[in-house]
Amino acid sequence: MSDRIRLSGVSAFGTHGVLDAEHRTAQRFVVDVTLELDLLPAGRSDDLADTVSYADVATDVVRIVEGPHVDLVETLAARIADAALARAGVEAVEVVVHKPDAPIDVPFADVAVQIRRESVHKVVIALGANDGDPRRTLTSAVRAVAAIEGLRVDGVSELFETDPVGGPEQPVYLNAVLMGHTRLAPHTVLRRLHEVEADHGRVRRVRWGPRTLDLDLVQHGDPLAGDDVVVETESLVLPHPRAHERGFVLVPWAQVDPQATLRMRGRAVPVSELVARLDADGLLAGVRTAGAWHPDW
């Protein structure tokens, strides 16, 4: 379950309502906003950049309430929710808009509209293993990723066998790509993937060495939709900085999603085009199908 920031009782005056008089005379609206997000990074860093400023959210609420007229409180609530979801790191939001002075001809204590919205984005995860029983491990990993709260698996590629490049002498890899949707922020997805790796015996000792399980967050969002995350920090780089040159990522990705695109130098490039480039350069010789594989989740 996500952490929460609750902002209650933000009051402002606006001309919202169906009646003509409501268009002319401002009424009081009171708004409660609950943000769902991962507060672990902020708790560790004590840095405002790792959370959401509730003062900024309150400012958004007042701006929207005092802004252009709408007939329905439902529309007002939706606009407030959209503004909250546009803030980085917000996974979901609940908005309650109270209209305590609504023109109702019977006694009442309050009238309110409550809505909940989630920020859902595409997610691309690359899987790999070459230590122990890779096929069994990858099958288990798909189920474990599907069990992450707030992440839905939509499809998994076929399994591909890949010759290792660099590092010590080691067995061939088995690789696949998982497509899904998530409301989780990128750094939260990455942390959950690391937890799945640890549960499957992954120990990070030798760079490019044998892996019991490797789960890489390749892309969060869709470049064509313009909602993909571009970030470069010490702990997270998106899109994955080497995805465009890795045949063991691109080939299964294109297989599970022929329309997939990857952001490169500010533009969305079809993954199938990147596969064709690698193939033309003779860089796909070490990537081949690995037989039938039908993981369930």
C-alpha positions as CSV (number, residue, x, y, z in Angstrom):
1,M,0.0,0.0,0.0
2,S,1.2,3.5,-0.9
3,D,2.0,6.2,1.6
4,R,-0.3,9.2,1.8
5,I,-0.3,12.9,2.2
6,R,-3.7,14.3,3.4
7,L,-4.6,18.0,2.9
8,S,-8.0,18.8,4.4
9,G,-10.3,21.8,4.5
10,V,-8.8,24.0,1.7
11,S,-11.3,26.8,1.3
12,A,-11.9,29.1,-1.6
13,F,-14.7,30.9,-3.4
14,G,-15.8,30.1,-6.9
15,T,-18.7,30.6,-9.3
16,H,-19.5,27.0,-10.0
17,G,-23.0,25.6,-10.4
18,V,-25.8,25.0,-12.8
19,L,-28.1,27.9,-11.7
20,D,-27.6,31.4,-13.2
21,A,-27.2,33.0,-9.8
22,E,-24.3,30.6,-9.1
23,H,-22.6,32.0,-12.2
24,R,-22.7,35.5,-10.8
25,T,-22.2,35.1,-7.1
26,A,-19.2,33.2,-5.7
27,Q,-19.8,30.5,-3.2
28,R,-17.5,28.8,-0.7
29,F,-16.0,25.4,-1.6
30,V,-14.0,23.3,0.7
31,V,-11.6,20.7,-0.7
32,D,-9.9,17.6,0.8
33,V,-7.0,16.0,-1.2
34,T,-5.3,12.7,-0.4
35,L,-2.2,12.0,-2.4
36,E,-0.9,8.4,-2.7
37,L,2.9,8.2,-3.2
38,D,6.0,6.5,-2.0
39,L,7.5,8.5,0.9
40,L,10.4,6.2,1.6
41,P,12.9,8.3,-0.5
42,A,11.9,11.5,1.3
43,G,12.1,9.8,4.7
44,R,15.6,8.8,4.0
45,S,16.9,12.0,2.3
46,D,14.9,14.7,4.2
47,D,14.8,16.5,0.9
48,L,11.6,18.2,-0.4
49,A,12.6,17.2,-4.0
50,D,11.8,13.6,-3.0
51,T,8.2,14.3,-2.1
52,V,5.3,16.6,-3.1
53,S,4.9,20.0,-1.6
54,Y,1.4,20.1,0.0
55,A,1.6,23.9,-0.1
56,D,1.8,23.7,-3.9
57,V,-1.1,21.3,-4.0
58,A,-3.1,23.8,-1.9
59,T,-2.2,26.6,-4.3
60,D,-3.4,24.4,-7.2
61,V,-6.8,23.8,-5.4
62,V,-7.4,27.5,-4.8
63,R,-6.4,28.4,-8.4
64,I,-8.8,25.9,-9.8
65,V,-11.7,26.8,-7.5
66,E,-11.2,30.5,-8.2
67,G,-10.7,29.9,-11.9
68,P,-13.1,29.5,-14.8
69,H,-16.7,28.5,-14.2
70,V,-17.9,24.9,-14.5
71,D,-21.5,23.7,-14.0
72,L,-20.7,20.5,-12.1
73,V,-18.8,19.9,-8.9
74,E,-17.8,16.6,-10.5
75,T,-15.9,18.6,-13.2
76,L,-14.3,20.8,-10.5
77,A,-13.1,17.7,-8.6
78,A,-11.7,16.1,-11.8
79,R,-9.7,19.2,-12.6
80,I,-8.2,19.2,-9.1
81,A,-7.4,15.5,-9.4
82,D,-5.7,16.1,-12.8
83,A,-3.5,18.8,-11.4
84,A,-2.4,16.6,-8.5
85,L,-1.6,13.7,-10.8
86,A,0.6,15.9,-12.9
87,R,3.0,16.3,-10.0
88,A,6.0,13.9,-10.1
89,G,5.7,10.9,-7.9
90,V,1.9,11.0,-7.3
91,E,0.5,7.6,-8.0
92,A,-3.1,8.2,-7.2
93,V,-5.3,10.9,-5.7
94,E,-8.6,11.2,-3.9
95,V,-10.4,14.5,-4.0
96,V,-13.5,15.5,-2.0
97,V,-15.2,18.8,-3.0
98,H,-17.7,20.1,-0.4
99,K,-20.3,22.7,-1.3
100,P,-21.6,23.6,2.1
101,D,-23.8,26.6,0.8
102,A,-25.3,24.7,-2.1
103,P,-28.8,26.1,-3.1
104,I,-30.9,23.2,-1.7
105,D,-34.4,23.9,-0.5
106,V,-34.3,21.5,2.5
107,P,-32.0,21.5,5.6
108,F,-28.7,19.7,5.1
109,A,-25.3,19.5,6.7
110,D,-23.1,19.2,3.7
111,V,-23.0,18.1,0.0
112,A,-19.8,16.7,-1.4
113,V,-18.4,14.9,-4.5
114,Q,-15.7,12.4,-4.0
115,I,-13.5,10.9,-6.8
116,R,-10.4,8.8,-7.0
117,R,-8.0,8.8,-9.9
118,E,-4.8,6.9,-10.6
119,S,-1.9,7.8,-12.8
120,V,-1.4,4.7,-15.0
121,H,1.5,4.4,-17.4
122,K,3.1,1.8,-19.6
123,V,6.1,0.0,-18.1
124,V,8.8,-2.1,-19.9
125,I,10.9,-4.5,-17.8
126,A,13.7,-6.7,-19.1
127,L,14.4,-10.0,-17.5
128,G,17.6,-12.1,-17.6
129,A,19.2,-15.0,-15.9
130,N,22.1,-17.5,-16.5
131,D,22.8,-18.9,-13.0
132,G,21.0,-21.9,-11.4
133,D,17.8,-22.8,-13.3
134,P,17.2,-19.7,-15.4
135,R,14.0,-20.9,-17.1
136,R,12.4,-21.7,-13.8
137,T,13.6,-18.5,-12.2
138,L,12.3,-16.3,-15.0
139,T,8.9,-18.0,-14.8
140,S,8.8,-17.4,-11.1
141,A,9.9,-13.8,-11.6
142,V,7.0,-13.0,-13.9
143,R,4.6,-14.2,-11.3
144,A,6.4,-12.1,-8.6
145,V,6.3,-8.9,-10.8
146,A,2.6,-9.5,-11.5
147,A,2.0,-9.7,-7.7
148,I,3.5,-6.2,-7.1
149,E,0.6,-4.1,-5.9
150,G,-0.1,-1.3,-8.4
151,L,1.5,-3.1,-11.3
152,R,-0.4,-5.1,-14.0
153,V,1.4,-7.5,-16.4
154,D,-0.1,-7.2,-19.9
155,G,2.2,-9.5,-21.8
156,V,5.6,-11.3,-21.8
157,S,7.8,-12.1,-24.8
158,E,9.1,-15.4,-25.9
159,L,12.3,-16.6,-24.3
160,F,15.6,-15.8,-26.0
161,E,19.0,-17.3,-25.5
162,T,21.9,-14.7,-25.5
163,D,25.6,-15.2,-25.6
164,P,27.3,-13.2,-22.7
165,V,29.3,-10.2,-23.7
166,G,32.1,-8.9,-21.4
167,G,32.7,-10.1,-17.8
168,P,34.1,-13.4,-16.7
169,E,33.4,-16.7,-18.5
170,Q,29.9,-17.8,-17.8
171,P,26.8,-19.7,-19.2
172,V,24.5,-18.2,-21.9
173,Y,21.7,-16.0,-20.7
174,L,18.0,-16.5,-21.1
175,N,16.2,-13.2,-21.7
176,A,12.7,-11.9,-22.0
177,V,10.7,-8.6,-21.9
178,L,7.6,-7.9,-19.9
179,M,5.1,-5.3,-20.8
180,G,2.6,-3.8,-18.3
181,H,0.9,-0.8,-16.8
182,T,1.6,0.7,-13.4
183,R,0.4,3.5,-11.1
184,L,3.7,3.3,-9.2
185,A,6.4,6.0,-9.6
186,P,9.6,4.9,-11.4
187,H,11.8,4.7,-8.4
188,T,9.2,2.6,-6.6
189,V,9.0,0.2,-9.5
190,L,12.8,-0.1,-9.4
191,R,12.8,-0.8,-5.7
192,R,10.1,-3.5,-6.0
193,L,12.1,-5.1,-8.8
194,H,15.2,-5.2,-6.7
195,E,13.1,-6.9,-3.9
196,V,12.0,-9.5,-6.4
197,E,15.7,-10.0,-7.4
198,A,16.7,-10.4,-3.8
199,D,13.9,-12.9,-3.2
200,H,15.3,-15.0,-6.0
201,G,18.9,-15.0,-4.6
202,R,20.4,-12.2,-6.6
203,V,23.6,-10.9,-5.1
204,R,25.3,-7.9,-6.8
205,R,29.0,-8.8,-6.6
206,V,30.7,-8.9,-10.1
207,R,29.8,-6.4,-12.8
208,W,28.5,-8.3,-15.9
209,G,29.0,-11.6,-13.9
210,P,26.5,-14.5,-13.8
211,R,23.1,-13.5,-12.6
212,T,20.5,-15.6,-10.7
213,L,18.0,-12.9,-11.9
214,D,18.3,-9.5,-13.5
215,L,15.3,-7.2,-13.7
216,D,15.9,-3.9,-15.5
217,L,13.4,-1.0,-15.7
218,V,13.8,-0.1,-19.4
219,Q,11.0,2.6,-19.8
220,H,8.3,4.1,-17.7
221,G,5.6,5.7,-19.9
222,D,5.0,5.9,-23.6
223,P,7.1,8.3,-25.8
224,L,4.2,8.5,-28.3
225,A,1.8,9.6,-25.6
226,G,4.4,12.0,-24.2
227,D,4.1,10.7,-20.7
228,D,7.4,8.8,-20.5
229,V,9.8,9.6,-17.7
230,V,13.2,11.0,-18.6
231,V,15.5,11.2,-15.6
232,E,19.1,10.8,-14.7
233,T,20.0,10.4,-11.1
234,E,22.5,8.3,-9.2
235,S,19.9,5.6,-8.5
236,L,17.8,5.8,-11.7
237,V,18.3,6.6,-15.3
238,L,15.3,6.5,-17.7
239,P,15.0,5.4,-20.4
240,H,17.6,2.7,-19.8
241,P,20.8,4.2,-21.2
242,R,21.9,1.1,-23.0
243,A,18.6,-0.4,-24.1
244,H,19.1,0.9,-27.7
245,E,22.2,-1.2,-28.2
246,R,21.1,-4.4,-26.4
247,G,19.8,-7.0,-28.8
248,F,18.7,-9.2,-25.9
249,V,16.3,-6.3,-24.9
250,L,15.2,-5.0,-28.3
251,V,14.5,-8.4,-29.9
252,P,12.1,-9.7,-27.3
253,W,10.6,-6.2,-26.8
254,A,9.8,-5.9,-30.5
255,Q,8.4,-9.5,-30.4
256,V,5.9,-8.8,-27.5
257,D,5.0,-5.3,-28.7
258,P,5.7,-4.7,-32.5
259,Q,4.6,-1.0,-32.1
260,A,6.9,-0.2,-29.3
261,T,9.0,2.9,-29.3
262,L,12.1,4.0,-27.3
263,R,13.0,7.7,-26.7
264,M,16.4,8.5,-28.1
265,R,17.8,12.1,-28.3
266,G,14.3,13.6,-27.8
267,R,12.3,11.5,-30.3
268,A,10.4,8.3,-30.3
269,V,12.2,5.6,-32.3
270,P,10.5,2.4,-33.3
271,V,12.1,-0.5,-31.5
272,S,11.7,-2.6,-34.7
273,E,13.9,0.0,-36.4
274,L,16.6,-0.4,-33.8
275,V,16.5,-4.1,-34.2
276,A,16.9,-3.7,-37.9
277,R,20.0,-1.5,-37.4
278,L,21.6,-4.1,-35.1
279,D,20.8,-6.8,-37.5
280,A,22.3,-4.9,-40.4
281,D,25.5,-4.4,-38.4
282,G,25.7,-8.1,-37.6
283,L,25.1,-7.6,-33.9
284,L,22.3,-10.0,-33.4
285,A,24.2,-13.2,-34.1
286,G,24.3,-14.0,-30.3
287,V,20.5,-13.7,-29.8
288,R,18.3,-16.6,-30.7
289,T,15.0,-18.1,-29.7
290,A,15.1,-20.5,-26.7
291,G,12.1,-22.7,-27.3
292,A,8.6,-22.7,-26.1
293,W,7.9,-20.7,-22.9
294,H,4.5,-20.0,-21.5
295,P,4.7,-18.2,-18.2
296,D,1.5,-17.4,-16.4
297,W,0.6,-14.7,-14.0
